[in-house]
Amino acid sequence: MQGNKPMNEPTLEILSKKYNLIIFKHCFPVCNISEDTNHPDINSSEKRIENYKLQYIALKQKLRAFPDTNFLE
């Protein structure tokens, strides 16, 4: 669940119980990335490197909660 809305996609909690390897596919290189503002915001939908960095740090921390699952990107 994301916020108050149920997600239509399986979560890491669901997938990690079913698979021991999860592969991520990124579309990052083809995104229309804007210039950084020096005010990164992890919750921003603006496509900026500074925001992506915060989001990847949070994702890395989340993935560490599943030590029996391998992740490949």
CHARMM-style PDB file with segment names, atoms N, HN, CA, C and O in Angstrom:
ATOM      1  N   MET     1       0.844  -1.168   0.000  1.00  0.00      PROA
ATOM      2  CA  MET     1       0.000   0.000   0.000  1.00  0.00      PROA
ATOM      3  C   MET     1       0.888   1.229   0.000  1.00  0.00      PROA
ATOM      4  O   MET     1       1.867   1.295   0.744  1.00  0.00      PROA
ATOM      5  N   GLN     2       0.555   2.188  -0.821  1.00  0.00      PROA
ATOM      6  HN  GLN     2      -0.240   2.134  -1.425  1.00  0.00      PROA
ATOM      7  CA  GLN     2       1.285   3.433  -0.898  1.00  0.00      PROA
ATOM      8  C   GLN     2       0.358   4.530  -0.401  1.00  0.00      PROA
ATOM      9  O   GLN     2      -0.656   4.825  -1.033  1.00  0.00      PROA
ATOM     10  N   GLY     3       0.709   5.141   0.742  1.00  0.00      PROA
ATOM     11  HN  GLY     3       1.533   4.901   1.255  1.00  0.00      PROA
ATOM     12  CA  GLY     3      -0.202   6.102   1.338  1.00  0.00      PROA
ATOM     13  C   GLY     3      -1.486   5.407   1.701  1.00  0.00      PROA
ATOM     14  O   GLY     3      -1.473   4.365   2.357  1.00  0.00      PROA
ATOM     15  N   ASN     4      -2.590   5.971   1.281  1.00  0.00      PROA
ATOM     16  HN  ASN     4      -2.601   6.817   0.748  1.00  0.00      PROA
ATOM     17  CA  ASN     4      -3.900   5.369   1.555  1.00  0.00      PROA
ATOM     18  C   ASN     4      -4.440   4.590   0.367  1.00  0.00      PROA
ATOM     19  O   ASN     4      -5.526   4.014   0.435  1.00  0.00      PROA
ATOM     20  N   LYS     5      -3.673   4.574  -0.730  1.00  0.00      PROA
ATOM     21  HN  LYS     5      -2.791   5.042  -0.785  1.00  0.00      PROA
ATOM     22  CA  LYS     5      -4.137   3.902  -1.937  1.00  0.00      PROA
ATOM     23  C   LYS     5      -3.491   2.527  -2.070  1.00  0.00      PROA
ATOM     24  O   LYS     5      -2.269   2.422  -1.966  1.00  0.00      PROA
ATOM     25  N   PRO     6      -4.271   1.470  -2.297  1.00  0.00      PROA
ATOM     26  CA  PRO     6      -3.664   0.162  -2.547  1.00  0.00      PROA
ATOM     27  C   PRO     6      -2.931   0.190  -3.884  1.00  0.00      PROA
ATOM     28  O   PRO     6      -3.397   0.804  -4.844  1.00  0.00      PROA
ATOM     29  N   MET     7      -1.794  -0.473  -3.938  1.00  0.00      PROA
ATOM     30  HN  MET     7      -1.416  -0.972  -3.158  1.00  0.00      PROA
ATOM     31  CA  MET     7      -1.015  -0.527  -5.175  1.00  0.00      PROA
ATOM     32  C   MET     7      -1.487  -1.695  -6.024  1.00  0.00      PROA
ATOM     33  O   MET     7      -1.899  -2.729  -5.496  1.00  0.00      PROA
ATOM     34  N   ASN     8      -1.428  -1.531  -7.332  1.00  0.00      PROA
ATOM     35  HN  ASN     8      -1.094  -0.692  -7.761  1.00  0.00      PROA
ATOM     36  CA  ASN     8      -1.806  -2.600  -8.248  1.00  0.00      PROA
ATOM     37  C   ASN     8      -0.640  -3.539  -8.528  1.00  0.00      PROA
ATOM     38  O   ASN     8      -0.830  -4.589  -9.143  1.00  0.00      PROA
ATOM     39  N   GLU     9       0.553  -3.181  -8.090  1.00  0.00      PROA
ATOM     40  HN  GLU     9       0.706  -2.329  -7.591  1.00  0.00      PROA
ATOM     41  CA  GLU     9       1.746  -3.976  -8.322  1.00  0.00      PROA
ATOM     42  C   GLU     9       2.150  -4.688  -7.036  1.00  0.00      PROA
ATOM     43  O   GLU     9       1.901  -4.178  -5.944  1.00  0.00      PROA
ATOM     44  N   PRO    10       2.770  -5.861  -7.152  1.00  0.00      PROA
ATOM     45  CA  PRO    10       3.232  -6.562  -5.951  1.00  0.00      PROA
ATOM     46  C   PRO    10       4.335  -5.761  -5.246  1.00  0.00      PROA
ATOM     47  O   PRO    10       5.160  -5.122  -5.900  1.00  0.00      PROA
ATOM     48  N   THR    11       4.339  -5.800  -3.958  1.00  0.00      PROA
ATOM     49  HN  THR    11       3.669  -6.318  -3.427  1.00  0.00      PROA
ATOM     50  CA  THR    11       5.332  -5.092  -3.163  1.00  0.00      PROA
ATOM     51  C   THR    11       6.557  -5.973  -2.936  1.00  0.00      PROA
ATOM     52  O   THR    11       6.529  -7.170  -3.223  1.00  0.00      PROA
ATOM     53  N   LEU    12       7.625  -5.381  -2.422  1.00  0.00      PROA
ATOM     54  HN  LEU    12       7.648  -4.409  -2.188  1.00  0.00      PROA
ATOM     55  CA  LEU    12       8.814  -6.161  -2.087  1.00  0.00      PROA
ATOM     56  C   LEU    12       8.500  -7.203  -1.029  1.00  0.00      PROA
ATOM     57  O   LEU    12       9.072  -8.293  -1.041  1.00  0.00      PROA
ATOM     58  N   GLU    13       7.603  -6.882  -0.123  1.00  0.00      PROA
ATOM     59  HN  GLU    13       7.139  -5.996  -0.113  1.00  0.00      PROA
ATOM     60  CA  GLU    13       7.209  -7.849   0.909  1.00  0.00      PROA
ATOM     61  C   GLU    13       6.609  -9.105   0.275  1.00  0.00      PROA
ATOM     62  O   GLU    13       6.856 -10.216   0.744  1.00  0.00      PROA
ATOM     63  N   ILE    14       5.841  -8.936  -0.762  1.00  0.00      PROA
ATOM     64  HN  ILE    14       5.640  -8.033  -1.143  1.00  0.00      PROA
ATOM     65  CA  ILE    14       5.218 -10.066  -1.456  1.00  0.00      PROA
ATOM     66  C   ILE    14       6.241 -10.791  -2.328  1.00  0.00      PROA
ATOM     67  O   ILE    14       6.361 -12.015  -2.266  1.00  0.00      PROA
ATOM     68  N   LEU    15       6.970 -10.038  -3.135  1.00  0.00      PROA
ATOM     69  HN  LEU    15       6.873  -9.044  -3.186  1.00  0.00      PROA
ATOM     70  CA  LEU    15       7.920 -10.636  -4.072  1.00  0.00      PROA
ATOM     71  C   LEU    15       9.057 -11.375  -3.384  1.00  0.00      PROA
ATOM     72  O   LEU    15       9.481 -12.433  -3.850  1.00  0.00      PROA
ATOM     73  N   SER    16       9.557 -10.828  -2.277  1.00  0.00      PROA
ATOM     74  HN  SER    16       9.213  -9.968  -1.898  1.00  0.00      PROA
ATOM     75  CA  SER    16      10.697 -11.454  -1.597  1.00  0.00      PROA
ATOM     76  C   SER    16      10.335 -12.796  -0.969  1.00  0.00      PROA
ATOM     77  O   SER    16      11.217 -13.625  -0.742  1.00  0.00      PROA
ATOM     78  N   LYS    17       9.073 -13.020  -0.691  1.00  0.00      PROA
ATOM     79  HN  LYS    17       8.357 -12.347  -0.876  1.00  0.00      PROA
ATOM     80  CA  LYS    17       8.639 -14.319  -0.168  1.00  0.00      PROA
ATOM     81  C   LYS    17       8.576 -15.370  -1.279  1.00  0.00      PROA
ATOM     82  O   LYS    17       8.682 -16.571  -1.026  1.00  0.00      PROA
ATOM     83  N   LYS    18       8.403 -14.895  -2.501  1.00  0.00      PROA
ATOM     84  HN  LYS    18       8.317 -13.920  -2.706  1.00  0.00      PROA
ATOM     85  CA  LYS    18       8.226 -15.804  -3.632  1.00  0.00      PROA
ATOM     86  C   LYS    18       9.523 -16.046  -4.411  1.00  0.00      PROA
ATOM     87  O   LYS    18       9.717 -17.123  -4.975  1.00  0.00      PROA
ATOM     88  N   TYR    19      10.412 -15.042  -4.443  1.00  0.00      PROA
ATOM     89  HN  TYR    19      10.254 -14.167  -3.985  1.00  0.00      PROA
ATOM     90  CA  TYR    19      11.630 -15.138  -5.257  1.00  0.00      PROA
ATOM     91  C   TYR    19      12.864 -14.808  -4.418  1.00  0.00      PROA
ATOM     92  O   TYR    19      12.807 -13.984  -3.505  1.00  0.00      PROA
ATOM     93  N   ASN    20      13.980 -15.464  -4.741  1.00  0.00      PROA
ATOM     94  HN  ASN    20      14.026 -16.134  -5.482  1.00  0.00      PROA
ATOM     95  CA  ASN    20      15.221 -15.123  -4.048  1.00  0.00      PROA
ATOM     96  C   ASN    20      16.089 -14.188  -4.878  1.00  0.00      PROA
ATOM     97  O   ASN    20      17.153 -13.771  -4.422  1.00  0.00      PROA
ATOM     98  N   LEU    21      15.647 -13.849  -6.100  1.00  0.00      PROA
ATOM     99  HN  LEU    21      14.782 -14.188  -6.470  1.00  0.00      PROA
ATOM    100  CA  LEU    21      16.314 -12.873  -6.950  1.00  0.00      PROA
ATOM    101  C   LEU    21      15.263 -11.979  -7.587  1.00  0.00      PROA
ATOM    102  O   LEU    21      14.312 -12.462  -8.200  1.00  0.00      PROA
ATOM    103  N   ILE    22      15.442 -10.675  -7.438  1.00  0.00      PROA
ATOM    104  HN  ILE    22      16.215 -10.283  -6.940  1.00  0.00      PROA
ATOM    105  CA  ILE    22      14.539  -9.698  -8.044  1.00  0.00      PROA
ATOM    106  C   ILE    22      15.389  -8.766  -8.896  1.00  0.00      PROA
ATOM    107  O   ILE    22      16.389  -8.223  -8.426  1.00  0.00      PROA
ATOM    108  N   ILE    23      14.986  -8.584 -10.159  1.00  0.00      PROA
ATOM    109  HN  ILE    23      14.174  -9.025 -10.541  1.00  0.00      PROA
ATOM    110  CA  ILE    23      15.736  -7.754 -11.098  1.00  0.00      PROA
ATOM    111  C   ILE    23      14.949  -6.470 -11.365  1.00  0.00      PROA
ATOM    112  O   ILE    23      13.744  -6.499 -11.615  1.00  0.00      PROA
ATOM    113  N   PHE    24      15.666  -5.341 -11.304  1.00  0.00      PROA
ATOM    114  HN  PHE    24      16.645  -5.318 -11.101  1.00  0.00      PROA
ATOM    115  CA  PHE    24      15.072  -4.043 -11.595  1.00  0.00      PROA
ATOM    116  C   PHE    24      15.486  -3.606 -12.994  1.00  0.00      PROA
ATOM    117  O   PHE    24      16.634  -3.791 -13.400  1.00  0.00      PROA
ATOM    118  N   LYS    25      14.549  -3.030 -13.721  1.00  0.00      PROA
ATOM    119  HN  LYS    25      13.617  -2.880 -13.391  1.00  0.00      PROA
ATOM    120  CA  LYS    25      14.851  -2.429 -15.017  1.00  0.00      PROA
ATOM    121  C   LYS    25      14.619  -0.934 -14.877  1.00  0.00      PROA
ATOM    122  O   LYS    25      13.527  -0.494 -14.519  1.00  0.00      PROA
ATOM    123  N   HSD    26      15.648  -0.166 -15.159  1.00  0.00      PROA
ATOM    124  HN  HSD    26      16.536  -0.524 -15.450  1.00  0.00      PROA
ATOM    125  CA  HSD    26      15.556   1.286 -15.028  1.00  0.00      PROA
ATOM    126  C   HSD    26      15.405   1.940 -16.391  1.00  0.00      PROA
ATOM    127  O   HSD    26      16.003   1.497 -17.372  1.00  0.00      PROA
ATOM    128  N   CYS    27      14.616   2.979 -16.446  1.00  0.00      PROA
ATOM    129  HN  CYS    27      14.130   3.339 -15.650  1.00  0.00      PROA
ATOM    130  CA  CYS    27      14.478   3.798 -17.659  1.00  0.00      PROA
ATOM    131  C   CYS    27      15.169   5.135 -17.454  1.00  0.00      PROA
ATOM    132  O   CYS    27      14.962   6.071 -18.226  1.00  0.00      PROA
ATOM    133  N   PHE    28      15.977   5.223 -16.432  1.00  0.00      PROA
ATOM    134  HN  PHE    28      16.145   4.462 -15.805  1.00  0.00      PROA
ATOM    135  CA  PHE    28      16.660   6.450 -16.041  1.00  0.00      PROA
ATOM    136  C   PHE    28      17.370   7.152 -17.199  1.00  0.00      PROA
ATOM    137  O   PHE    28      17.210   8.366 -17.328  1.00  0.00      PROA
ATOM    138  N   PRO    29      18.148   6.468 -18.054  1.00  0.00      PROA
ATOM    139  CA  PRO    29      18.909   7.178 -19.086  1.00  0.00      PROA
ATOM    140  C   PRO    29      18.047   7.888 -20.119  1.00  0.00      PROA
ATOM    141  O   PRO    29      18.521   8.821 -20.767  1.00  0.00      PROA
ATOM    142  N   VAL    30      16.820   7.482 -20.289  1.00  0.00      PROA
ATOM    143  HN  VAL    30      16.435   6.723 -19.762  1.00  0.00      PROA
ATOM    144  CA  VAL    30      15.988   8.107 -21.317  1.00  0.00      PROA
ATOM    145  C   VAL    30      14.993   9.118 -20.742  1.00  0.00      PROA
ATOM    146  O   VAL    30      14.150   9.642 -21.470  1.00  0.00      PROA
ATOM    147  N   CYS    31      15.088   9.389 -19.455  1.00  0.00      PROA
ATOM    148  HN  CYS    31      15.772   8.964 -18.864  1.00  0.00      PROA
ATOM    149  CA  CYS    31      14.207  10.366 -18.827  1.00  0.00      PROA
ATOM    150  C   CYS    31      14.613  11.769 -19.237  1.00  0.00      PROA
ATOM    151  O   CYS    31      15.781  12.024 -19.530  1.00  0.00      PROA
ATOM    152  N   ASN    32      13.671  12.660 -19.258  1.00  0.00      PROA
ATOM    153  HN  ASN    32      12.721  12.454 -19.020  1.00  0.00      PROA
ATOM    154  CA  ASN    32      13.924  14.067 -19.524  1.00  0.00      PROA
ATOM    155  C   ASN    32      14.292  14.729 -18.193  1.00  0.00      PROA
ATOM    156  O   ASN    32      13.431  15.288 -17.515  1.00  0.00      PROA
ATOM    157  N   ILE    33      15.563  14.664 -17.827  1.00  0.00      PROA
ATOM    158  HN  ILE    33      16.263  14.210 -18.378  1.00  0.00      PROA
ATOM    159  CA  ILE    33      16.021  15.111 -16.513  1.00  0.00      PROA
ATOM    160  C   ILE    33      16.296  16.609 -16.538  1.00  0.00      PROA
ATOM    161  O   ILE    33      16.994  17.110 -17.419  1.00  0.00      PROA
ATOM    162  N   SER    34      15.741  17.309 -15.564  1.00  0.00      PROA
ATOM    163  HN  SER    34      15.175  16.902 -14.848  1.00  0.00      PROA
ATOM    164  CA  SER    34      15.931  18.754 -15.437  1.00  0.00      PROA
ATOM    165  C   SER    34      17.155  19.050 -14.590  1.00  0.00      PROA
ATOM    166  O   SER    34      17.701  18.170 -13.925  1.00  0.00      PROA
ATOM    167  N   GLU    35      17.570  20.292 -14.628  1.00  0.00      PROA
ATOM    168  HN  GLU    35      17.127  21.007 -15.169  1.00  0.00      PROA
ATOM    169  CA  GLU    35      18.709  20.748 -13.831  1.00  0.00      PROA
ATOM    170  C   GLU    35      18.382  20.686 -12.343  1.00  0.00      PROA
ATOM    171  O   GLU    35      17.235  20.883 -11.941  1.00  0.00      PROA
ATOM    172  N   ASP    36      19.390  20.413 -11.539  1.00  0.00      PROA
ATOM    173  HN  ASP    36      20.322  20.254 -11.865  1.00  0.00      PROA
ATOM    174  CA  ASP    36      19.207  20.407 -10.086  1.00  0.00      PROA
ATOM    175  C   ASP    36      18.919  21.818  -9.581  1.00  0.00      PROA
ATOM    176  O   ASP    36      19.330  22.812 -10.179  1.00  0.00      PROA
ATOM    177  N   THR    37      18.196  21.872  -8.455  1.00  0.00      PROA
ATOM    178  HN  THR    37      17.862  21.065  -7.969  1.00  0.00      PROA
ATOM    179  CA  THR    37      17.837  23.159  -7.847  1.00  0.00      PROA
ATOM    180  C   THR    37      18.607  23.405  -6.550  1.00  0.00      PROA
ATOM    181  O   THR    37      18.507  24.485  -5.968  1.00  0.00      PROA
ATOM    182  N   ASN    38      19.368  22.419  -6.096  1.00  0.00      PROA
ATOM    183  HN  ASN    38      19.449  21.541  -6.569  1.00  0.00      PROA
ATOM    184  CA  ASN    38      20.046  22.439  -4.795  1.00  0.00      PROA
ATOM    185  C   ASN    38      19.060  22.382  -3.636  1.00  0.00      PROA
ATOM    186  O   ASN    38      19.383  22.776  -2.516  1.00  0.00      PROA
ATOM    187  N   HSD    39      17.861  21.891  -3.911  1.00  0.00      PROA
ATOM    188  HN  HSD    39      17.599  21.571  -4.821  1.00  0.00      PROA
ATOM    189  CA  HSD    39      16.830  21.668  -2.886  1.00  0.00      PROA
ATOM    190  C   HSD    39      16.193  20.303  -3.141  1.00  0.00      PROA
ATOM    191  O   HSD    39      15.024  20.226  -3.518  1.00  0.00      PROA
ATOM    192  N   PRO    40      16.957  19.223  -2.937  1.00  0.00      PROA
ATOM    193  CA  PRO    40      16.412  17.894  -3.233  1.00  0.00      PROA
ATOM    194  C   PRO    40      15.229  17.555  -2.335  1.00  0.00      PROA
ATOM    195  O   PRO    40      15.155  17.972  -1.179  1.00  0.00      PROA
ATOM    196  N   ASP    41      14.313  16.790  -2.903  1.00  0.00      PROA
ATOM    197  HN  ASP    41      14.373  16.451  -3.842  1.00  0.00      PROA
ATOM    198  CA  ASP    41      13.107  16.387  -2.176  1.00  0.00      PROA
ATOM    199  C   ASP    41      12.789  14.947  -2.565  1.00  0.00      PROA
ATOM    200  O   ASP    41      12.466  14.667  -3.720  1.00  0.00      PROA
ATOM    201  N   ILE    42      12.880  14.052  -1.615  1.00  0.00      PROA
ATOM    202  HN  ILE    42      13.142  14.280  -0.677  1.00  0.00      PROA
ATOM    203  CA  ILE    42      12.655  12.628  -1.890  1.00  0.00      PROA
ATOM    204  C   ILE    42      11.240  12.354  -2.406  1.00  0.00      PROA
ATOM    205  O   ILE    42      11.030  11.380  -3.129  1.00  0.00      PROA
ATOM    206  N   ASN    43      10.278  13.190  -2.050  1.00  0.00      PROA
ATOM    207  HN  ASN    43      10.449  13.981  -1.464  1.00  0.00      PROA
ATOM    208  CA  ASN    43       8.885  12.976  -2.460  1.00  0.00      PROA
ATOM    209  C   ASN    43       8.511  13.726  -3.733  1.00  0.00      PROA
ATOM    210  O   ASN    43       7.372  13.648  -4.191  1.00  0.00      PROA
ATOM    211  N   SER    44       9.455  14.439  -4.294  1.00  0.00      PROA
ATOM    212  HN  SER    44      10.381  14.502  -3.922  1.00  0.00      PROA
ATOM    213  CA  SER    44       9.174  15.227  -5.492  1.00  0.00      PROA
ATOM    214  C   SER    44       9.013  14.330  -6.714  1.00  0.00      PROA
ATOM    215  O   SER    44       9.696  13.314  -6.844  1.00  0.00      PROA
ATOM    216  N   SER    45       8.116  14.710  -7.595  1.00  0.00      PROA
ATOM    217  HN  SER    45       7.562  15.536  -7.490  1.00  0.00      PROA
ATOM    218  CA  SER    45       7.966  13.990  -8.861  1.00  0.00      PROA
ATOM    219  C   SER    45       8.817  14.633  -9.952  1.00  0.00      PROA
ATOM    220  O   SER    45       8.823  14.164 -11.090  1.00  0.00      PROA
ATOM    221  N   GLU    46       9.536  15.708  -9.611  1.00  0.00      PROA
ATOM    222  HN  GLU    46       9.531  16.089  -8.687  1.00  0.00      PROA
ATOM    223  CA  GLU    46      10.408  16.369 -10.580  1.00  0.00      PROA
ATOM    224  C   GLU    46      11.606  15.478 -10.889  1.00  0.00      PROA
ATOM    225  O   GLU    46      12.240  14.936  -9.983  1.00  0.00      PROA
ATOM    226  N   LYS    47      11.906  15.333 -12.166  1.00  0.00      PROA
ATOM    227  HN  LYS    47      11.391  15.773 -12.901  1.00  0.00      PROA
ATOM    228  CA  LYS    47      12.992  14.462 -12.614  1.00  0.00      PROA
ATOM    229  C   LYS    47      14.302  15.233 -12.538  1.00  0.00      PROA
ATOM    230  O   LYS    47      14.699  15.914 -13.484  1.00  0.00      PROA
ATOM    231  N   ARG    48      14.961  15.111 -11.394  1.00  0.00      PROA
ATOM    232  HN  ARG    48      14.638  14.558 -10.626  1.00  0.00      PROA
ATOM    233  CA  ARG    48      16.234  15.780 -11.152  1.00  0.00      PROA
ATOM    234  C   ARG    48      17.186  14.780 -10.502  1.00  0.00      PROA
ATOM    235  O   ARG    48      16.763  13.936  -9.713  1.00  0.00      PROA
ATOM    236  N   ILE    49      18.461  14.876 -10.834  1.00  0.00      PROA
ATOM    237  HN  ILE    49      18.805  15.561 -11.476  1.00  0.00      PROA
ATOM    238  CA  ILE    49      19.463  13.967 -10.262  1.00  0.00      PROA
ATOM    239  C   ILE    49      19.416  14.017  -8.739  1.00  0.00      PROA
ATOM    240  O   ILE    49      19.483  12.980  -8.080  1.00  0.00      PROA
ATOM    241  N   GLU    50      19.303  15.214  -8.182  1.00  0.00      PROA
ATOM    242  HN  GLU    50      19.249  16.057  -8.717  1.00  0.00      PROA
ATOM    243  CA  GLU    50      19.304  15.352  -6.718  1.00  0.00      PROA
ATOM    244  C   GLU    50      18.147  14.595  -6.078  1.00  0.00      PROA
ATOM    245  O   GLU    50      18.311  14.034  -4.994  1.00  0.00      PROA
ATOM    246  N   ASN    51      16.992  14.565  -6.716  1.00  0.00      PROA
ATOM    247  HN  ASN    51      16.858  15.021  -7.596  1.00  0.00      PROA
ATOM    248  CA  ASN    51      15.845  13.819  -6.187  1.00  0.00      PROA
ATOM    249  C   ASN    51      16.045  12.311  -6.367  1.00  0.00      PROA
ATOM    250  O   ASN    51      15.741  11.520  -5.474  1.00  0.00      PROA
ATOM    251  N   TYR    52      16.568  11.929  -7.547  1.00  0.00      PROA
ATOM    252  HN  TYR    52      16.815  12.572  -8.272  1.00  0.00      PROA
ATOM    253  CA  TYR    52      16.836  10.508  -7.793  1.00  0.00      PROA
ATOM    254  C   TYR    52      17.827   9.954  -6.772  1.00  0.00      PROA
ATOM    255  O   TYR    52      17.661   8.827  -6.306  1.00  0.00      PROA
ATOM    256  N   LYS    53      18.848  10.722  -6.418  1.00  0.00      PROA
ATOM    257  HN  LYS    53      18.984  11.637  -6.797  1.00  0.00      PROA
ATOM    258  CA  LYS    53      19.839  10.249  -5.444  1.00  0.00      PROA
ATOM    259  C   LYS    53      19.180   9.922  -4.107  1.00  0.00      PROA
ATOM    260  O   LYS    53      19.462   8.882  -3.513  1.00  0.00      PROA
ATOM    261  N   LEU    54      18.310  10.801  -3.636  1.00  0.00      PROA
ATOM    262  HN  LEU    54      18.080  11.647  -4.119  1.00  0.00      PROA
ATOM    263  CA  LEU    54      17.618  10.540  -2.367  1.00  0.00      PROA
ATOM    264  C   LEU    54      16.727   9.312  -2.468  1.00  0.00      PROA
ATOM    265  O   LEU    54      16.649   8.513  -1.535  1.00  0.00      PROA
ATOM    266  N   GLN    55      16.056   9.167  -3.605  1.00  0.00      PROA
ATOM    267  HN  GLN    55      16.119   9.816  -4.363  1.00  0.00      PROA
ATOM    268  CA  GLN    55      15.157   8.033  -3.785  1.00  0.00      PROA
ATOM    269  C   GLN    55      15.937   6.717  -3.853  1.00  0.00      PROA
ATOM    270  O   GLN    55      15.478   5.699  -3.337  1.00  0.00      PROA
ATOM    271  N   TYR    56      17.107   6.735  -4.484  1.00  0.00      PROA
ATOM    272  HN  TYR    56      17.480   7.562  -4.903  1.00  0.00      PROA
ATOM    273  CA  TYR    56      17.930   5.521  -4.546  1.00  0.00      PROA
ATOM    274  C   TYR    56      18.503   5.161  -3.182  1.00  0.00      PROA
ATOM    275  O   TYR    56      18.612   3.979  -2.855  1.00  0.00      PROA
ATOM    276  N   ILE    57      18.869   6.151  -2.387  1.00  0.00      PROA
ATOM    277  HN  ILE    57      18.780   7.111  -2.653  1.00  0.00      PROA
ATOM    278  CA  ILE    57      19.355   5.889  -1.028  1.00  0.00      PROA
ATOM    279  C   ILE    57      18.247   5.222  -0.209  1.00  0.00      PROA
ATOM    280  O   ILE    57      18.498   4.254   0.508  1.00  0.00      PROA
ATOM    281  N   ALA    58      17.028   5.740  -0.318  1.00  0.00      PROA
ATOM    282  HN  ALA    58      16.824   6.526  -0.901  1.00  0.00      PROA
ATOM    283  CA  ALA    58      15.899   5.160   0.411  1.00  0.00      PROA
ATOM    284  C   ALA    58      15.608   3.741  -0.081  1.00  0.00      PROA
ATOM    285  O   ALA    58      15.305   2.854   0.717  1.00  0.00      PROA
ATOM    286  N   LEU    59      15.701   3.530  -1.392  1.00  0.00      PROA
ATOM    287  HN  LEU    59      15.947   4.251  -2.040  1.00  0.00      PROA
ATOM    288  CA  LEU    59      15.478   2.193  -1.945  1.00  0.00      PROA
ATOM    289  C   LEU    59      16.529   1.214  -1.433  1.00  0.00      PROA
ATOM    290  O   LEU    59      16.205   0.084  -1.068  1.00  0.00      PROA
ATOM    291  N   LYS    60      17.783   1.646  -1.406  1.00  0.00      PROA
ATOM    292  HN  LYS    60      18.046   2.564  -1.702  1.00  0.00      PROA
ATOM    293  CA  LYS    60      18.866   0.784  -0.907  1.00  0.00      PROA
ATOM    294  C   LYS    60      18.607   0.375   0.543  1.00  0.00      PROA
ATOM    295  O   LYS    60      18.815  -0.781   0.911  1.00  0.00      PROA
ATOM    296  N   GLN    61      18.159   1.313   1.353  1.00  0.00      PROA
ATOM    297  HN  GLN    61      17.991   2.252   1.054  1.00  0.00      PROA
ATOM    298  CA  GLN    61      17.850   0.997   2.749  1.00  0.00      PROA
ATOM    299  C   GLN    61      16.691   0.016   2.844  1.00  0.00      PROA
ATOM    300  O   GLN    61      16.705  -0.887   3.680  1.00  0.00      PROA
ATOM    301  N   LYS    62      15.700   0.189   2.000  1.00  0.00      PROA
ATOM    302  HN  LYS    62      15.689   0.923   1.321  1.00  0.00      PROA
ATOM    303  CA  LYS    62      14.550  -0.718   1.986  1.00  0.00      PROA
ATOM    304  C   LYS    62      14.977  -2.130   1.583  1.00  0.00      PROA
ATOM    305  O   LYS    62      14.539  -3.110   2.186  1.00  0.00      PROA
ATOM    306  N   LEU    63      15.836  -2.233   0.560  1.00  0.00      PROA
ATOM    307  HN  LEU    63      16.192  -1.437   0.071  1.00  0.00      PROA
ATOM    308  CA  LEU    63      16.271  -3.543   0.078  1.00  0.00      PROA
ATOM    309  C   LEU    63      17.050  -4.303   1.140  1.00  0.00      PROA
ATOM    310  O   LEU    63      17.014  -5.533   1.172  1.00  0.00      PROA
ATOM    311  N   ARG    64      17.745  -3.596   1.999  1.00  0.00      PROA
ATOM    312  HN  ARG    64      17.775  -2.596   1.974  1.00  0.00      PROA
ATOM    313  CA  ARG    64      18.508  -4.249   3.069  1.00  0.00      PROA
ATOM    314  C   ARG    64      17.604  -4.932   4.090  1.00  0.00      PROA
ATOM    315  O   ARG    64      18.079  -5.737   4.891  1.00  0.00      PROA
ATOM    316  N   ALA    65      16.326  -4.629   4.074  1.00  0.00      PROA
ATOM    317  HN  ALA    65      15.939  -3.975   3.424  1.00  0.00      PROA
ATOM    318  CA  ALA    65      15.368  -5.275   4.976  1.00  0.00      PROA
ATOM    319  C   ALA    65      15.041  -6.699   4.516  1.00  0.00      PROA
ATOM    320  O   ALA    65      14.317  -7.423   5.199  1.00  0.00      PROA
ATOM    321  N   PHE    66      15.577  -7.100   3.352  1.00  0.00      PROA
ATOM    322  HN  PHE    66      16.166  -6.512   2.797  1.00  0.00      PROA
ATOM    323  CA  PHE    66      15.315  -8.425   2.785  1.00  0.00      PROA
ATOM    324  C   PHE    66      16.647  -9.144   2.546  1.00  0.00      PROA
ATOM    325  O   PHE    66      17.052  -9.321   1.397  1.00  0.00      PROA
ATOM    326  N   PRO    67      17.328  -9.557   3.613  1.00  0.00      PROA
ATOM    327  CA  PRO    67      18.668 -10.143   3.477  1.00  0.00      PROA
ATOM    328  C   PRO    67      18.709 -11.477   2.735  1.00  0.00      PROA
ATOM    329  O   PRO    67      19.771 -11.880   2.260  1.00  0.00      PROA
ATOM    330  N   ASP    68      17.593 -12.159   2.627  1.00  0.00      PROA
ATOM    331  HN  ASP    68      16.730 -11.831   3.012  1.00  0.00      PROA
ATOM    332  CA  ASP    68      17.572 -13.457   1.940  1.00  0.00      PROA
ATOM    333  C   ASP    68      17.221 -13.323   0.453  1.00  0.00      PROA
ATOM    334  O   ASP    68      17.108 -14.323  -0.256  1.00  0.00      PROA
ATOM    335  N   THR    69      17.053 -12.097  -0.005  1.00  0.00      PROA
ATOM    336  HN  THR    69      17.145 -11.285   0.571  1.00  0.00      PROA
ATOM    337  CA  THR    69      16.713 -11.835  -1.398  1.00  0.00      PROA
ATOM    338  C   THR    69      17.848 -11.067  -2.056  1.00  0.00      PROA
ATOM    339  O   THR    69      18.366 -10.103  -1.493  1.00  0.00      PROA
ATOM    340  N   ASN    70      18.231 -11.499  -3.249  1.00  0.00      PROA
ATOM    341  HN  ASN    70      17.810 -12.282  -3.707  1.00  0.00      PROA
ATOM    342  CA  ASN    70      19.246 -10.774  -4.030  1.00  0.00      PROA
ATOM    343  C   ASN    70      18.552  -9.837  -5.012  1.00  0.00      PROA
ATOM    344  O   ASN    70      17.504 -10.161  -5.571  1.00  0.00      PROA
ATOM    345  N   PHE    71      19.152  -8.680  -5.207  1.00  0.00      PROA
ATOM    346  HN  PHE    71      20.003  -8.416  -4.753  1.00  0.00      PROA
ATOM    347  CA  PHE    71      18.601  -7.681  -6.110  1.00  0.00      PROA
ATOM    348  C   PHE    71      19.624  -7.353  -7.186  1.00  0.00      PROA
ATOM    349  O   PHE    71      20.804  -7.166  -6.891  1.00  0.00      PROA
ATOM    350  N   LEU    72      19.179  -7.284  -8.413  1.00  0.00      PROA
ATOM    351  HN  LEU    72      18.220  -7.436  -8.652  1.00  0.00      PROA
ATOM    352  CA  LEU    72      20.050  -6.999  -9.548  1.00  0.00      PROA
ATOM    353  C   LEU    72      19.413  -5.884 -10.331  1.00  0.00      PROA
ATOM    354  O   LEU    72      18.206  -5.884 -10.573  1.00  0.00      PROA
ATOM    355  N   GLU    73      20.251  -4.912 -10.734  1.00  0.00      PROA
ATOM    356  HN  GLU    73      21.231  -4.912 -10.537  1.00  0.00      PROA
ATOM    357  CA  GLU    73      19.719  -3.840 -11.575  1.00  0.00      PROA
ATOM    358  C   GLU    73      20.484  -3.723 -12.842  1.00  0.00      PROA
ATOM    359  OT1 GLU    73      20.174  -2.870 -13.674  1.00  0.00      PROA
TER     360      GLU     73
END
